[in-house]
Amino acid sequence: MQVRAAPLAPESLLQGLRRPGDFLDGFAVRLPEALAEAPLGRLAQAALASPPGWARGLTALRDAAVRPFGLHGTQALAARLPAFDPDRPRPGAGVGFFPILAVVPGDAAPGRETELLLGADDRHLDFRLSVIRPADAPQELRLATLVHRNNALGRLYLAAILPFHVMIVRDALARVPARYATPA
């Protein structure tokens, strides 16, 4: 699937969180017709819950590298999160090791959410990830990342992981149709 850089959706919760100097990027993929009405929770699960082996390897390397600095590891983050129900996403649950901070409901039917905001704060940076179907492009799935660097370690950390972040996000979006599981 063709993944492209994309602007932040005007209605995204990230719009209200942006501060001068923050890092922001966004990517989008046009969903195939078969996923046009797919619930956002299931799309988020397909994108984020089961990274490929090479991405898990990079994450394990990251966890080992940051452990001496007292930063949170992804396995520790995931272990603290309640189970994720892709048909009824709720704040506090986790998609992979990403905790859900907010859910923007769509119409009254469950599964019609328009945005999931995930993220975590640490000493070095505050991280937010928007999983959204923009109002102006409902056939797209977008992932936007916002990072507020809290100190020099945060700036160094982001610079070190940025090329891998882009690879992982692009891969996550490209693999959504293959990893999407329909409701039982």
Disulfide bonds with the S-S distance in Angstrom:
none
